[in-house]
Amino acid sequence: MSLMPFTRWKLRSLLDSEGISAYALARTLAEQTRPNTIYRLVRIGKEPCRVDLTTLTLVVSGLRQLTGKHIEISDILEYVG
């Protein structure tokens, strides 16, 4: 029996590899979203199964601002199938 495809979060590992804290990302996005939204996205084992596209866009923009790199959605979400 094969496993059912799923999507997993990579945001925590991206933040760790870039040396960025969830707090720094939350501060960068403070005027656009609540800090608890960001903290919820990076909580290992408690990541949401749904996310608003506007929030996802803000996270990508914030990461680009903090890293100076061309971050893509595929850098924070991964399809496994």
Phi, psi and omega per residue, in radians:
M1 nan 2.255 -3.124
S2 -1.555 2.697 -3.138
L3 -1.318 2.597 3.091
M4 -1.296 2.387 3.108
P5 -1.049 2.651 3.109
F6 -2.659 2.920 3.086
T7 -2.012 2.352 3.139
R8 -2.167 2.685 3.129
W9 -1.413 2.445 3.048
K10 -2.135 0.141 -3.055
L11 -1.051 -0.796 -3.129
R12 -1.041 -0.786 -3.130
S13 -1.191 -0.583 3.077
L14 -1.148 -0.803 3.097
L15 -1.028 -0.780 3.138
D16 -1.078 -0.777 -3.092
S17 -1.201 -0.462 3.121
E18 -1.618 -0.087 -3.133
G19 1.230 0.578 -3.125
I20 -1.952 2.366 3.096
S21 -1.546 2.751 3.041
A22 -1.064 -0.598 3.111
Y23 -1.069 -0.757 3.137
A24 -1.109 -0.729 3.104
L25 -1.138 -0.746 3.121
A26 -1.078 -0.708 3.113
R27 -1.148 -0.690 3.127
T28 -1.087 -0.594 -3.083
L29 -1.784 0.234 -3.001
A30 -0.993 -0.570 -3.115
E31 -1.437 -0.235 -3.091
Q32 -1.879 -0.470 -3.106
T33 -2.642 2.805 -3.127
R34 -1.352 2.548 3.114
P35 -0.981 -0.655 -3.129
N36 -1.069 -0.502 3.080
T37 -1.081 -0.787 -3.134
I38 -1.191 -0.782 -3.135
Y39 -1.046 -0.656 3.126
R40 -1.149 -0.626 -3.125
L41 -1.200 -0.468 -3.065
V42 -1.793 -0.020 -3.117
R43 -1.265 1.923 -3.091
I44 -1.109 2.261 -3.136
G45 1.453 -0.171 -3.128
K46 -2.203 0.308 -3.125
E47 -1.098 2.551 -3.131
P48 -1.205 2.684 3.074
C49 -1.617 -0.154 3.073
R50 -2.306 2.594 3.050
V51 -2.561 2.491 3.098
D52 -1.247 2.384 -3.113
L53 -1.079 -0.591 3.087
T54 -1.099 -0.745 3.105
T55 -1.107 -0.766 3.124
L56 -1.053 -0.739 3.109
T57 -1.104 -0.738 3.104
L58 -1.087 -0.725 3.135
V59 -1.085 -0.805 3.112
V60 -1.050 -0.798 3.138
S61 -1.079 -0.761 3.118
G62 -1.099 -0.720 3.110
L63 -1.142 -0.688 3.090
R64 -1.087 -0.720 3.133
Q65 -1.128 -0.764 -3.094
L66 -1.286 -0.610 -3.064
T67 -1.676 -0.434 -3.025
G68 1.285 0.222 -3.113
K69 -1.908 2.818 3.124
H70 -1.488 1.402 -3.131
I71 -1.307 2.441 3.102
E72 -2.078 2.865 3.087
I73 -1.003 -0.637 -3.138
S74 -1.147 -0.220 3.058
D75 -1.390 -0.320 -3.120
I76 -2.046 -0.252 3.057
L77 -2.266 2.497 -3.132
E78 -2.333 2.247 3.051
Y79 -1.499 2.237 3.107
V80 -2.090 2.046 -3.087
G81 -2.676 nan nan
